[in-house]
C-alpha cells in the first residue's frame, strides 16, 4: 500500500476505476480551477436556485511518496509522518492570513519525546462537537479492518486557522489534517450561498 501502487498495478486498478466513474478508455482528468465560466460571471449562487445558505467544503487529498498509505502504516511511521507534516504546518502558522495552531491527539512521539501540540480531552471534544475532528476512528469496523485506525489516536494532527470559532457560522474556515482516505487533507468551509470563495481560497 504505497502511493505508486495505482501506477504499478494499473492493469488491475484502471478498469475498475474507469468502470466506477463511467469513464472511457481515452478519458483523462483535467484539473481546472478557473471558475469564471461557472454560474454568473464565475459565481454560482445556490440561493438563486431556491436553496438556503449551505455549509460547504472543498477538499483535496494528498499522500507523501516516502510514506505508506494509512492502511499500511505502523505506529512509528504514523509518528514520523506527523512530525514531517509539522514543517508544513509551521509555514502556514507563520503566514499572517492563516496563523492558527496545531491540534494533535498523538499522546507522545516515543522514546520519551513529548508531543508539544497535544490537546486536552476537553479541547478534543469541542472540535468533535464542531464537526472538525474525527470521533474515535478505532470504533469504525471498516477503518479498523483496513488498518487505517490501528494505532488511533496516533497521527491525527490538525492545523486550524487563526480566528476559528464555529465552522458552521464562520464565513471562511480552513485547515489541514490527516484523513482516513488521504494522509494529507486541506479543507475550506463556509456558510454561504456561493462555493466560489472557498474554492478560490483552497486554490490559493
C-alpha positions as CSV (number, residue, x, y, z in Angstrom):
1,X,0.0,0.0,0.0
2,X,2.2,2.7,-1.4
3,X,1.2,5.9,-3.3
4,X,2.7,4.4,-6.5
5,X,0.6,1.2,-6.3
6,X,-2.1,2.8,-8.6
7,X,0.5,3.1,-11.3
8,X,2.3,-0.1,-10.7
9,X,-0.9,-2.2,-10.6
10,X,-2.7,0.0,-13.2
11,X,-3.8,-3.1,-15.2
12,X,-5.9,-4.1,-12.3
13,X,-7.0,-0.7,-10.9
14,X,-7.5,1.2,-14.2
15,X,-10.5,-0.8,-15.5
16,X,-12.1,-0.8,-12.0
17,X,-11.8,3.0,-11.6
18,X,-13.0,3.7,-15.2
19,X,-16.0,1.4,-14.6
20,X,-16.9,3.1,-11.3
21,X,-16.6,6.6,-12.8
22,X,-18.2,5.5,-16.2
23,X,-15.1,6.9,-18.0
24,X,-14.0,5.7,-21.4
25,X,-10.5,4.2,-22.1
26,X,-9.4,7.5,-23.6
27,X,-10.8,9.8,-20.9
28,X,-8.3,11.9,-19.0
29,X,-8.9,14.0,-15.9
30,X,-8.1,17.7,-16.3
31,X,-7.9,19.9,-13.2
32,X,-9.3,23.3,-13.9
33,X,-9.6,25.9,-11.1
34,X,-10.9,28.6,-13.4
35,X,-14.3,29.4,-12.1
36,X,-15.0,32.3,-14.5
37,X,-17.3,30.1,-16.7
38,X,-19.4,28.9,-13.8
39,X,-22.8,30.4,-13.0
40,X,-23.0,34.2,-13.5
41,X,-19.5,35.7,-14.0
42,X,-17.9,32.9,-12.0
43,X,-20.5,33.0,-9.2
44,X,-22.7,30.0,-8.6
45,X,-25.2,31.2,-6.0
46,X,-27.4,28.3,-4.7
47,X,-29.9,30.8,-3.2
48,X,-30.9,31.7,-6.8
49,X,-32.0,28.0,-7.1
50,X,-34.3,28.4,-4.2
51,X,-32.0,26.9,-1.7
52,X,-31.0,28.3,1.7
53,X,-27.4,29.1,2.6
54,X,-25.3,26.0,2.9
55,X,-22.3,24.8,4.8
56,X,-19.9,23.7,2.0
57,X,-16.5,22.3,1.9
58,X,-13.8,21.8,-0.8
59,X,-11.2,19.1,-0.1
60,X,-8.0,17.9,-1.7
61,X,-6.3,14.7,-0.6
62,X,-2.6,14.1,-1.0
63,X,-0.1,11.5,0.0
64,X,3.6,11.8,0.6
65,X,5.7,9.5,-1.6
66,X,8.1,8.3,1.1
67,X,5.3,7.0,3.3
68,X,3.0,4.0,3.0
69,X,-0.7,4.7,2.6
70,X,-2.5,4.9,6.0
71,X,-3.7,1.3,6.0
72,X,-0.1,0.0,5.8
73,X,1.5,2.4,8.3
74,X,2.7,1.2,11.7
75,X,2.8,3.4,14.8
76,X,6.4,4.5,14.2
77,X,5.6,5.6,10.6
78,X,2.5,7.4,11.7
79,X,4.5,9.4,14.2
80,X,7.2,10.1,11.6
81,X,4.5,11.3,9.2
82,X,3.0,13.6,11.8
83,X,6.5,15.1,12.5
84,X,7.1,15.6,8.8
85,X,3.8,17.5,8.4
86,X,4.8,19.8,11.3
87,X,7.2,21.7,9.0
88,X,4.4,22.5,6.5
89,X,2.1,23.5,9.4
90,X,4.8,25.8,10.8
91,X,4.9,27.6,7.4
92,X,1.1,28.0,7.4
93,X,1.1,29.3,11.0
94,X,3.8,31.9,10.1
95,X,1.5,33.3,7.4
96,X,-0.5,36.3,8.7
97,X,-3.5,35.4,6.7
98,X,-3.5,31.9,8.2
99,X,-1.9,31.8,11.7
100,X,-3.5,29.3,14.0
101,X,-2.2,26.3,15.8
102,X,-1.6,22.6,15.6
103,X,-4.0,20.3,17.5
104,X,-2.8,16.8,17.9
105,X,-4.1,13.6,19.6
106,X,-0.8,11.7,19.5
107,X,0.0,11.0,23.2
108,X,3.8,11.3,22.6
109,X,6.4,10.8,19.9
110,X,8.0,7.9,21.6
111,X,11.4,7.4,23.3
112,X,10.5,10.0,26.0
113,X,9.8,12.7,23.4
114,X,6.7,14.8,24.3
115,X,4.2,16.0,21.8
116,X,4.2,19.8,22.1
117,X,0.8,20.0,20.3
118,X,-1.1,17.5,22.3
119,X,-4.6,18.9,23.2
120,X,-6.7,18.1,26.2
121,X,-9.8,15.8,26.1
122,X,-12.0,18.9,26.6
123,X,-10.4,20.6,23.6
124,X,-10.8,17.5,21.5
125,X,-14.5,17.1,22.4
126,X,-15.1,20.7,21.4
127,X,-13.6,20.1,18.0
128,X,-15.7,16.9,17.7
129,X,-18.9,18.9,18.6
130,X,-17.9,21.5,15.9
131,X,-17.6,18.7,13.3
132,X,-13.9,19.5,12.8
133,X,-12.1,16.4,14.2
134,X,-13.0,12.8,13.9
135,X,-14.6,10.8,16.6
136,X,-12.8,7.6,17.8
137,X,-11.8,6.1,14.4
138,X,-10.9,2.7,16.1
139,X,-14.6,2.2,16.7
140,X,-15.3,2.1,13.0
141,X,-15.1,-1.6,11.9
142,X,-14.3,-0.6,8.2
143,X,-11.4,1.7,9.1
144,X,-10.2,-0.9,11.6
145,X,-10.2,-3.7,9.1
146,X,-8.4,-1.5,6.5
147,X,-5.6,-0.9,9.0
148,X,-6.3,2.9,8.9
149,X,-7.3,3.1,12.6
150,X,-4.9,0.5,14.0
151,X,-2.9,3.0,16.1
152,X,-5.6,5.5,16.9
153,X,-5.3,8.3,18.1
154,X,-1.6,8.3,16.9
155,X,-1.1,10.7,14.0
156,X,-4.2,12.8,14.0
157,X,-2.7,16.3,13.7
158,X,-4.9,19.2,12.6
159,X,-3.7,22.7,11.8
160,X,-6.6,25.1,12.5
161,X,-6.8,28.6,11.1
162,X,-6.5,31.6,13.4
163,X,-9.8,33.1,14.4
164,X,-11.7,29.8,14.2
165,X,-14.8,29.6,16.4
166,X,-17.6,27.7,14.7
167,X,-17.1,26.2,11.2
168,X,-20.9,26.3,10.5
169,X,-21.2,30.0,11.3
170,X,-17.8,31.5,10.2
171,X,-17.7,32.9,6.7
172,X,-14.5,31.2,5.9
173,X,-12.6,28.4,7.7
174,X,-9.6,26.3,6.5
175,X,-7.4,23.6,7.9
176,X,-5.0,20.8,7.1
177,X,-5.3,17.3,8.6
178,X,-4.7,13.6,8.1
179,X,-7.7,11.7,6.9
180,X,-9.0,8.2,6.5
181,X,-8.7,8.4,2.7
182,X,-5.6,10.5,2.3
183,X,-2.6,11.2,4.5
184,X,-2.8,15.0,4.0
185,X,-6.0,16.9,3.6
186,X,-6.7,20.6,3.1
187,X,-10.2,21.9,3.6
188,X,-12.3,25.1,3.4
189,X,-15.7,25.5,4.7
190,X,-18.2,28.4,4.5
191,X,-21.8,29.1,5.5
192,X,-22.8,30.8,2.3
193,X,-24.7,30.6,-0.9
194,X,-21.6,30.6,-3.1
195,X,-18.9,28.0,-3.3
196,X,-16.5,30.2,-5.3
197,X,-14.9,31.9,-2.4
198,X,-13.8,28.7,-0.6
199,X,-12.7,27.2,-3.9
200,X,-10.5,30.2,-4.7
201,X,-9.1,30.2,-1.1
202,X,-8.3,26.5,-1.5
203,X,-6.7,27.1,-4.9
204,X,-4.5,29.9,-3.4
